[in-house]
Amino acid sequence: MKTKLKWSWGTGIAIVYSVFALTIIGLVVHSFKQKIDLVTPDYYAKELAYQQQIDKTSRARDLERAIEWKVNNNSIEIHLPESFDPSSVSGNITLFKPSDDKSDREFSIEIDSSRKQVISTEGLSEGMYKLKIDWRSGESTYYQEGVIMIAI
């Protein structure tokens, strides 16, 4: 003789609640396994100095001609405006890849007499990079950035 299982409202509510609780627990466990990176390791210190960055960007925007760049097959050419003396320019060029912090690269500015710097793209992974140029000429500081695509 078979007996029929009877489902009551209480059983249904208990099943729904249990499935909900297990789903929430699964999402919490999954979220703890996710890699979470700040844009830079010293993000908060950089945030405090952001007004200086705004001032440098404004000075770069006020220049008669901005820094220009061109991506070739195996290099990036960066051209400084003629108003800058190559011997007085110093700073950093950063290639920042938002999708992979291990692909970021930083270079010192080493402008030749024709106000040009060539950076090899060898060893860079394919994709979008933010080109960040932070430089000093005399007593003035400047900052300019743009987006470039590296295709291999």
N, C-alpha and C positions, 0 to 999 in steps of 0.2 A: 504494500500500500504506500503510495506516494503522498507526501504532504506538500501542499503549496506554500511557498514562502510569501508572506504578506509584507508589502512595503507600506510603511506608514509615513506620514509627513515628517516625523522625527528622523527616520532613517534617511530620507532624501536630503533633509537639511544637513545632517551630519556628513553625508557624502560630499555635498557641495562645499561645505566648510572645509573638509579635509583636503579636497582637490585645490581649493583656493590657498590654503595654508602651505601645501607642498609646492605650489607654483611660486609663491612669494619666497619661500626658503630657497628654491632653485635659482630664482633671479638674484637673490642676495649672494649666494655662493658664486654664481657666474660673474657678478659685478666685482667681487674681490679678486678674481683671477685676471681681470682686464688690466692692461698696461696703461697707466696714466702718466703722461709726461707734461711738465710745464714747457713753455716755449724755450726757456733757458733755465739752467739750474739756479741762477741767481735772479729769478724773475722779479721778486719783490724789491730788491735793491735797485734794479734797473727801472722799476716803476717810479721810484722816488726821484730819479734823475731825469724823468721824461720831459720836464719843461726845458731843460738844456737841449734835448733832442728837437723839440718844437722850434726853438730859436735857431738851431743849425739848419733845419729844413727851410725855414723862412729865409735865411741868408742865401741858401743855395737857389731858392726859387727867384730871388731878386737879382741874380746874376744875369748879365746880358745874354750869355749862352750857357746852357747847362752841360754837364758831362754827357757825352754820348757813348754808346756801346753798340757792338755788333757781334753776333754769334756766327762764327764760321764753322766749317766741318769739324775742326779739331781744336779750336781756340775761341777765346772771347777777347775782343779788342776793345780797350777803353781809351777814349780820347778826351783829354782835358781841354777846356777853352783856352784860346790864345792869351787871355788876360793873366794867366798864371805862369809864374816862373817855375820851371820844372825842378830847379834846385831847392826851392823853398817849400815844396809840397811834401807832406808826410801824412800817414794815416793807414787805414785798413780797408780792405775789400773783403766782404763776407758773402759767400754763396750759401744761402739758407734754404734748405729743402724742408718745407712744412710736413711732408708725409714721412720723413725719416731723419731723425736728428743725428744719426751716425753718418749721414752723407754730407753734413755741413762742412764747409772749408773756409779757411781764413787766410788772407794773403796781405803782406805789407805792400803799400803803394811804392812802386819803383818805376817812376815815369822816365822815359828816355828823353833825349833832346827834342824830339818831335812831339812831345807831350802825349805819348802813347804808351800803354802797357798791354802786353799780351799775356793772357793766362791760358794755359793748356787745359783742355777739357778731358784729357786722358785720366782715367781713374774715377771720373764722375759717373754716377748712375744716371740713366735716362729719366727725364721728367722735368717738372717745373721747379725753378729755383727763384728765390728773391735775391736780387743783386743789391747789396747794401754797401754804399761807399761813404765812409766817414773820414773826412780829411781836414787838414789844417794847412793854411798858407799864411805865413807871417803870424799875426796875432789872431786872425779870424779862423773860426771853425765852421765846417759845412757838413751837410748830410744829404744824400740823395739815394733813392732806391727805386727799383723797377723790377719787372718780372721778365725772366728769360726762360726759354725752353731748350733743353739739351736733348738732341736726338742722336742716337748712336746707330 
